[in-house]
Amino acid sequence: MNGLVRVTATRALREICEPWRAGRQRIALVPTMGNLHAGHISLCRQAREIADRVIVTIFVNPTQFSPGEDFESYPRTPDDDLAALESAQCADVVFAPEVSEIYPHGAHNAVRLALPPMSSELCGASRPGHFDGVAGVVLRLCHIAQPDVLVLGQKDFQQLALIRWLVTDLSLDVEVHGAPIVRDAEGLALSSRNRYLDAAEMRRAPELHRALSAVASAIRAGSHDFEALEASAASSLESQGFRVDYVEIRNADTLRRPVSDDNGAGLIVLGAARLGKARLIDNVSV
Ligand code: PAF
């Protein structure tokens, strides 16, 4: 098969994958909600390196949006997405299903997963049910495409941790590959929601990364008063016009809070803050 193919039906995707699987080709799945930017393309390029075939899914998943969030206005740019993938030559198939294809009984009547309590912390605290929706759609996409490897970005660090949890918990036969964050020249993590920022906010937005990096540097330099570091980063961001959801230092493997005599190894600084209409998230490893 030459060139990029776009399908919307589960059956069509399965027919494409069948000979790949029969030929023992390794299949990577890159789930996205579209509005692709350089961060997504980097995920696809990594997928290309570790697999023979790459499936990119484009699906704005209704079950991961809370009431009042941006599901309706989430940027949908299917033609640009296809053009970006064509020109990067990093995918074989785009699976862009309708909601009814993923949720045949309707999104409100879908079987729901309930993730462990970690899903209600950090981003889950301000977005109740968000990760249950993410887990539900990723599980469905894996079930449909049966990939060997799932490629997800490290920017959504909690999402990545919860998907690893899901895969282990349900004994899914898929490897999870976390790909590094792609940033702009100022350090702002690329995100489809950055387009909600106006010009002045765009100039201020990299402060989130700077604040998290400063906390990571302080820990590396021997500072272990984690609560004070979190509070000081949050108040510095608030003073610059951010509305901070959280700045938290966690263990990168378990996402648990570190104990105060933790020596800093294996920690991660996570943050989420609203700026204008955008909610930005980022993280920095210590
Ligand atoms: O990270 C995202 O874009 C979404 O949460 C995902 C993984 C595509 C599920 O809808």
Residues whose N, C-alpha, C, O or C-beta is under 5 A from the ligand:
A	BS01	PAF	P31 T32 M33 F59 N61 V134 V137
